[in-house]
Each structure stands twice: as C-alpha cells, then as structure tokens.
Amino acid sequence: MIVRSEYVALDTPTGPMRTHVYAPADATVRRRWPGLLLYPEIYQQTGPIVRLSLQFAGHGYVVMAPEIYHEHEPPGTVLAYDAAGTAKGNAYKHATKLSTFDHDAATVVAALKAHPACSGRVGTVGFCIGGHLAFRAALQRDVLAACCFYPTDLHSGTLGEGQKAGTLARAGEIGAELAMIWGRQDPHIPADGRAKIYQALVDAGRHFTWHEFNAEHAFMRDEGPRYDPDAARTAMGIALALFHRRLD
C-alpha cells in the first residue's frame, strides 16, 4: 500500500508539537483506517522510526508520530545515534514533566480521532522510551490496543521530572489489550525488571501477551549493530496481529 506523509503542528501548553503523519494514499472519507500513535526512541524521528511508521501506515493505519521533546528542541530536531545524542535524549526524558507527556498523548489521540481518514479506533505503539509512553498512553480509555517494544523505565518508574512516574502501579487502569515485546539481552530492562512488569500485569488482571526474543535493546532499529532482522520481522507480525484484532 502506497503511503503519503506530512507533518502538522499540534497545540500544547508547552508550545507547538510537530507531529509526523503517515497515511494510506487512498485514504478518503469513503474509506477510513484505524489510527496509531507511534512513539519514537529518545532520538525522535530518526530514519529507522520513519521507516517503522511507513510500515505500519502501509498496512492500513493512519500513523501520527510526535516529536516528544518539542519543548526542548526546535521542530525537526533529530538526535544522533551517538554518545552526545544519547546523553541529550536521556537528559530530556528526565527534564520533561509527566503531565506534559500525558497531555501530549491526549492531544495526539484527539487529533487521530478527528483526522478525516481515521475510523476513530486508536492504538499506540512505541520503542524504548516510546514503549513506556505507549503503555502510559493506554491509560486513556480511547486507546484500544498498545504494543510496547522494550519499554525503558517502566519497571523502575524513572521517567519524567523527579523520576517517579509510577506508571506500572496504574496498570489496573488500562483497558486496552497489550503486547509486551522484549530482548532478553537488553541491559536496560534486566530479567528481574521484566519479571516485575509481568507480575504487575497479572496482578492487575490485564489482557496482554508477552514475547521475549534472544535479542538486544533496540533490535527493531534497522541500522547499527543491534538490529536483528529476523526478530524484527516476527515482532512486527505480533504488533500487526494485535492491531488487526483490536482496531480493524
């Protein structure tokens, strides 16, 4: 399916948030598609994130991918996959208020539901910090499905200003079906951290599936030494199956 892309500026209390929009080229008011809020890694809209967005849109979704650090960087800023970019991205994730992340999520969900090519059924997907933000966005009742790829800081709660997110403790508020996808060789979410998340979801009685790959952190990123094409292909199938089941 051919995809068209553009970007829009969504109004937020902390300034305009550039949001990248990817949609099937034949999307019209006569045929509408489910919506996906897609969260990036700490580097924002890198090439790998753009390509993942295009993949989802090409399977029949209106994808909106916000620049999560819009209050810290000018529109269009992409952080490099290097030590300096990593340090800056990690600093911003601790400098941003949770209320900002939450308001931004609600803003994008509302924009998706109002988009003329969107059916109004919305899910979330994210990678790294984006996996945590996708999980957190699923606290909204309008979100019907969430696929969280190796969500950082979920087990430790160290997201946002003050590093006391408490997202996992709110798992019982989530009504969406979840797909949780991990790399066993990921040092950012070790085995005990994954076990903590799994048990919290069981205790909360959530509807979820759990998938662990023999892969490293960021194994979906199609550049660099940690990319695992085989695991990425299988994991993409898991995500698409979730969204077809819950959103189509």
N, C-alpha and C positions, 0 to 999 in steps of 0.2 A: 504494500500500500504506500503510495506517494504521500509525503508529509510536507506541510508548509510550516514555516517558523516565523515568529516575530517576537517583539518584546513590548511590554506595556509597563507603565509606572503606576503602581497602586499606592494610594494614600495611606499612610500610617502615622501614628502620633510622633514617631521619630524621623519623619521625612518620607519622601517617595521611595518605594521599594521596586527596583527594576525586577520584573518577573518575565522569564522567557516562556513563550507559549509555542507548543508544538501540537499540530492537529492534522488529522487525515485531510488530504487535499480536496476530497469530495464531500467534506462536511458541509451540510446545508441545514436549513431549518426543517427540511423534509426528512433528514436522517440525522439523528443525534447520537452522540457517543458518550460513554461514561467519562468521568474526569479523574485525573490523578494529580495529587500534589506531590511533586518529586523533590526531595531534599538532597543536596549535594554533600560531599565531604567538606572538611574545613577550608578547602581551597576555592570554593564557589564553582562557577560554571566553566570547568576545565573541559578539554576535548573529550576525555572519557565520559564525563557526565552528560555532555551534549549528545554523544553517541548513544548512551543508555536512554536518554529522553526520546531520541528519534526511534529507537527500537520499540519502546512502549507505545508511542504515538502510531507507529506503523502497524501495530496490532489492533488498532481501533480505539484509541483513547485520546482525549484532549488532555495534554500534559501541561501543567504550569510549574515551573522551576524557579523559585525566588532566589534572589541574592541575599543570603541570610545575614550578611554583615553590612547591610546598606547604611546603617547609622555610623559605621566606622570608615568606610571606603567609598570613593566615588562610584557611580554606576559603571558597570562593565569591568570592574576590577577582578582579575583572576590571580590568585596567589600561586606562586611556583611550587612545584613538587621538589623542594629542596629544604635545607635546614632553616633558612630565613623564612620561607613561606610557611613551614610547619610551625615555627615559633610564633609567627604573627597570627595564624589561624587559631592556635591554642589559646593565645592571649585574648583574642576576641571572644572566644566561646565562654571565657570566664568574666569578660567585661560586659556582656550583654545580659540585661535583666530577663528573668524568666517571663515576666509579664510581656516583654517585647516579643520574645519567641512565640508566646501563646496568642497574642493579638495578631501577629503576622500570619500565623496559621489560620486563624479565623478569617482574616482578610482574604487569603488565597482561596479558602474553601468557598466563601461567599462569591468570589469572582468566578470560580469554576461553575457554581450553580447558576450564575447569571449569564454565562457565556452562551451565545446563540447556538453553538454546535454541541453543547453538553446536554446530556439527558437529565442531569441533576443528581445522578448517583455518583458518589465520590469515594475514592480510596486514597491512601497515602503509601509512599514508598521512599526509602532513604538509605543512605550509605554512610557508615562511620557516625559522625555527629548527626548526620541526616537520618540514620536509623533510629537514634534516640528521639529526634524531633518528630519522625513519623509515628513512633509509639505515642509520644505525648500529644500529637495532633489527634490521635484516635480517642482521646478523652472527649472530643466533641461528638455529639450524638449524630451529626450529619455524616460522619465518616463510617463507612460500612465495612471496610477492609483495610488492613495495614500490613505491609511487608517490610520487615526491619532487617537490613543487612548489617551484621556485626555492629550493633548499636553501642557506641562507646559511652561510658559514664552512667549507664543505666543501673548497673549493679552497685556502683559507688555513690551515685547521686551527685557527682561533682560536675554538674552542668550549670552554667549561668553565674551571675554575680553572687558571691557568697558561697558558691559551690555546695548548695544544699537543696538540690532540686526536688528530692522526694518523689520522683516520678513513679518508681516501682511500687511505692506504698499506695498509689492511687489506681493500681491495676484493676481493682474491682469496679471502677467507674467506666471501664471500656466495654462498649457493646459490640464493637467491630470484631470480625474474625481476624486473627493474627497469624502471620507466617514469620517465624523467627529463624534466621539463617546465619550460620557461624562458620568460622575457620578454627579448627582445633589447635592450629599452630599460631594463633593470634595472641600476642603477649598483652594486648590492651584489654582483652576480656578473657582471663585465665579460666581454667576448669571450675574453680570454686565460685567465680563470678557468674559463670553460666548456670551452675547449679542453683545459685541463689535466685536467679531470674526464673528458671524453670519452676522451682518450688513456689515462688510467689504467684505465678500464673495458675498453678494447680490449686493452691490455697484459695485463690480468688475465684476459682471456678470458671476461668475464661475459656473461650472456644479458640484453640490455637493448634498449629502444627509446629514441629521442631525439627530442624535439619542441621546437622553438623557435617562439614567436609574436612578432609585432610588437606587443608589449605591455610594460607597465611591471611593476616589482615589485608583488606583491600584486594582480595583475589578477583573481584569484578572489574577492577581498573585495567583497561586494556592497553596499558603502557607501563613499562617498568618491570622489575624482576619478580614481583609477587603475583602477576597476572596468571591465572590458571584457566585457560580456555575451556577445558572440559568441565570443570566445576562451575564455571560461569554459565555455560550453556544449560546445564542441569538446573542451576539455581534460577535462571531466568524462566525456565519452564514452570518451576514451582510458583514463582510470582504471578505469571500469566494465568496459571490454573486457578489461583486464588481469586484474581480479579475477574476472570470469566465467570467463575462460580457465584461471586457475590455482587458483581456490578452489572454484568451484561443483561 
